[in-house]
Amino acid sequence: MRKIVALLISVLVLLPLFGGVAFAGGENEVRMIGHKGYSERYPGNTALSFRMAGEAGFDGVETDVRMTKDGVLVTSHDSEIETADGKTMKISRCTFDELTAQPLLNEESDDEVYLCSLSEYFDICKEYGMECFVEIKEYLPIWKLFEMTKLAEEHYDIEKCEFETFELLVLLAAKLACPKINAMVTSNSFNFNVKLALLFGLDLDINYSGLSEEIVSKFHGRGAKVCTFTVNYENELKNAASMGVDYIQTDCFPSADAS
């Protein structure tokens, strides 16, 4: 009940931030976004995976963001990391130095890889001119959300970044911290959060299983972009593209690996 009340208050307070959105229009080619980097071949959410995505020719890379004990924003899907020596470490309970003292367990390649900071992620994206899809994996205080957007501005270009999360309240807080960001709600289906996102004119990242041409049309009608995840097979890639999505998140490079 408290979450519902908070959402309603957020709608009333933040709606003016979204009301002036106008559809840019045009038939754009679908852009391929590396899910956690080039994660089919390299350990996901590492600098190596991001860099190899750039080398392969991805248009952008998606990553997941968490915060260490000493407040460093890092790229990790899970709340824990496993090091090469078999140790499991909770990200929120360890400092960045502690988390990077040993390389990560790497079962995808022979490379030595370490936990990557969000600032390094932005630097790599800038080097290769890739778009950034930053998924917020946990509730961060609003000042850390502001810091996250400042890192994007200082290390790259905030206009080339999408900040996304399954938690609509977190997304609205990020928009409040930095009104000019591209904000994207993440969802597995057309649920209540997605309906509110449509009202706000937010962008959408939806699971391929919940994607439809009607959903794409509704969001495009509000001037919003649509991404779908995680699509790895040629027939699904073609189907998603035929529905008019703007972005497709994938683990593999389609021209070489999709089958």
C-alpha positions in Angstrom: 0.0 0.0 0.0 2.8 2.4 0.9 4.5 1.8 -2.5 1.2 2.5 -4.3 0.8 5.8 -2.4 4.4 6.7 -3.2 3.8 6.0 -6.9 0.7 8.2 -7.0 2.6 11.0 -5.2 5.4 10.6 -7.7 3.0 10.9 -10.6 1.6 14.2 -9.3 5.0 15.7 -8.5 7.0 14.5 -11.5 4.5 14.5 -14.4 5.4 18.0 -15.5 9.0 16.7 -16.2 7.6 14.4 -18.9 4.7 16.2 -20.4 6.5 18.0 -23.1 7.9 15.0 -24.9 7.5 15.0 -28.7 8.1 12.1 -31.0 11.3 12.5 -33.0 9.8 10.3 -35.7 11.7 8.6 -38.6 12.3 5.0 -39.4 15.5 4.1 -37.6 17.6 1.0 -38.1 17.5 -1.3 -35.1 20.5 -0.9 -32.9 22.2 -3.9 -31.3 23.1 -3.7 -27.7 25.5 -6.1 -26.1 23.9 -7.6 -23.0 26.5 -7.2 -20.2 28.9 -6.5 -23.1 29.9 -9.4 -25.4 28.8 -11.9 -22.8 28.6 -14.9 -25.0 32.3 -15.0 -25.3 33.7 -13.0 -22.4 32.7 -12.7 -18.7 29.8 -10.3 -18.5 29.9 -6.8 -17.0 33.7 -6.7 -17.2 35.9 -4.2 -18.9 37.0 -7.0 -21.3 33.4 -7.8 -22.2 32.6 -4.1 -22.9 35.8 -3.6 -24.9 35.3 -6.7 -27.0 31.7 -5.6 -27.7 33.2 -2.4 -29.1 35.7 -4.3 -31.2 32.9 -6.6 -32.5 30.9 -3.6 -33.7 27.9 -3.5 -31.2 26.0 -0.2 -31.3 25.9 -0.1 -27.5 26.4 -2.2 -24.3 24.1 -2.8 -21.3 25.5 -3.1 -17.8 24.2 -3.5 -14.2 25.1 -1.1 -11.4 25.6 -1.7 -7.7 27.4 0.2 -4.9 30.4 -1.0 -2.8 30.7 -0.4 1.0 32.8 2.7 0.3 30.3 4.2 -2.2 32.0 3.2 -5.5 29.5 2.4 -8.3 30.5 -0.8 -10.0 29.2 -3.0 -12.8 27.8 -6.3 -11.6 24.5 -8.2 -12.2 24.7 -10.1 -9.0 25.0 -8.8 -5.4 28.1 -11.0 -4.9 31.2 -11.6 -6.8 33.3 -14.8 -7.0 37.1 -14.4 -7.2 39.5 -16.7 -9.1 40.7 -18.2 -5.8 37.1 -19.3 -4.9 36.2 -16.6 -2.5 32.6 -15.1 -2.5 32.3 -11.5 -1.6 29.2 -9.3 -1.0 29.6 -6.1 -3.0 27.7 -3.9 -0.5 29.8 -5.2 2.4 33.3 -4.7 0.9 35.3 -1.8 -0.3 36.3 -1.4 -3.9 39.9 -2.1 -3.1 38.9 -5.3 -1.4 36.8 -6.4 -4.3 39.5 -5.7 -6.8 42.4 -7.2 -4.9 41.9 -10.5 -6.7 40.8 -11.3 -10.3 37.2 -12.5 -10.9 36.4 -16.1 -11.6 36.5 -16.4 -15.4 35.1 -19.5 -17.0 34.5 -17.9 -20.5 38.1 -17.1 -21.5 41.7 -17.3 -20.4 41.9 -13.6 -19.5 42.4 -12.1 -16.1 39.5 -9.8 -15.3 38.5 -7.6 -12.4 35.4 -5.9 -11.1 34.8 -2.9 -13.3 33.9 0.6 -12.0 31.0 2.5 -13.7 33.4 5.3 -14.6 35.6 2.8 -16.5 32.5 1.5 -18.3 31.7 5.0 -19.5 35.3 5.5 -20.6 35.2 2.3 -22.8 31.8 3.3 -24.3 33.2 6.7 -25.2 36.3 5.1 -26.8 34.1 3.0 -29.1 31.2 5.4 -29.5 28.7 3.0 -28.0 25.4 3.8 -26.4 25.1 3.1 -22.7 22.3 1.1 -21.1 22.7 1.3 -17.3 20.4 -0.9 -15.3 20.2 0.1 -11.6 20.0 -3.2 -9.7 19.4 -1.9 -6.2 17.8 1.0 -4.3 20.4 3.8 -4.3 20.1 7.0 -2.3 19.2 9.9 -4.5 22.7 11.5 -4.1 24.2 8.4 -5.5 21.8 8.5 -8.4 22.9 12.1 -9.0 26.5 11.0 -8.8 25.8 8.2 -11.4 24.4 10.7 -13.9 27.3 13.1 -13.2 29.7 10.3 -14.0 28.0 9.9 -17.4 28.4 13.6 -18.1 32.0 13.8 -17.0 33.2 10.6 -18.7 31.0 10.5 -21.8 27.7 12.0 -23.0 24.6 11.7 -21.0 22.5 11.9 -24.1 24.0 8.6 -25.3 22.9 6.9 -22.0 19.7 5.1 -21.0 19.2 4.6 -17.3 16.8 1.7 -16.6 15.4 -0.4 -13.8 12.6 -2.7 -12.9 11.8 -0.4 -9.9 9.8 2.5 -11.2 10.3 4.5 -8.0 14.0 4.3 -8.4 13.7 5.4 -12.0 11.6 8.4 -11.0 14.1 9.3 -8.3 16.9 9.2 -10.9 14.8 11.5 -13.1 14.3 13.8 -10.2 18.0 13.9 -9.5 18.8 14.6 -13.2 15.7 15.6 -15.2 17.5 15.5 -18.6 18.4 11.8 -18.4 16.9 9.2 -20.8 14.8 7.1 -18.4 13.7 3.5 -19.3 11.5 1.2 -17.3 12.4 -2.5 -17.5 9.7 -5.2 -17.4 8.9 -8.7 -18.3 5.4 -7.9 -19.4 2.9 -5.1 -20.0 2.2 -4.5 -16.3 1.1 -1.6 -14.1 4.6 -0.1 -14.1 4.7 -0.2 -17.9 1.3 1.6 -18.0 2.6 4.3 -15.8 5.8 4.5 -17.9 3.6 5.0 -20.9 1.8 7.8 -19.1 5.1 9.5 -18.3 6.4 9.0 -21.8 9.4 7.0 -20.5 11.3 4.6 -22.7 10.7 0.8 -22.3 12.9 -2.3 -22.1 10.7 -5.3 -22.3 11.4 -9.0 -22.2 11.0 -10.5 -25.7 8.3 -12.9 -24.4 6.2 -9.8 -23.6 6.9 -7.8 -26.7 4.2 -6.9 -29.2 3.8 -4.6 -32.1 0.9 -2.9 -30.3 3.2 -2.1 -27.3 5.9 -0.6 -29.6 3.3 1.5 -31.3 1.9 2.9 -28.1 5.3 3.9 -26.8 6.4 5.4 -30.1 3.1 7.4 -30.0 4.3 9.0 -26.8 7.7 9.8 -28.2 9.4 7.0 -26.3 11.9 4.3 -27.5 11.5 0.6 -27.1 14.2 -2.0 -26.4 13.7 -5.7 -26.0 15.9 -8.3 -24.1 17.6 -10.8 -24.3 17.3 -12.0 -27.9 19.9 -14.5 -29.3 18.3 -16.4 -32.1 18.0 -15.2 -35.7 14.3 -15.8 -36.1 13.6 -13.9 -32.9 16.0 -11.1 -33.9 14.1 -10.7 -37.2 10.7 -10.8 -35.5 11.7 -8.2 -32.9 13.0 -5.9 -35.7 9.8 -6.4 -37.7 7.8 -5.0 -34.7 9.7 -1.7 -35.0 11.8 -1.8 -31.8 14.6 0.7 -31.6 17.1 -1.5 -29.7 17.7 -5.2 -29.2 19.8 -6.5 -26.3 21.7 -9.7 -27.2 24.5 -11.8 -25.7 26.0 -12.6 -29.1 27.0 -10.6 -32.2 24.1 -11.4 -34.6 25.9 -11.5 -37.9 28.3 -14.1 -36.6 26.7 -15.9 -33.8 22.9 -15.9 -34.0 21.5 -19.2 -35.2 
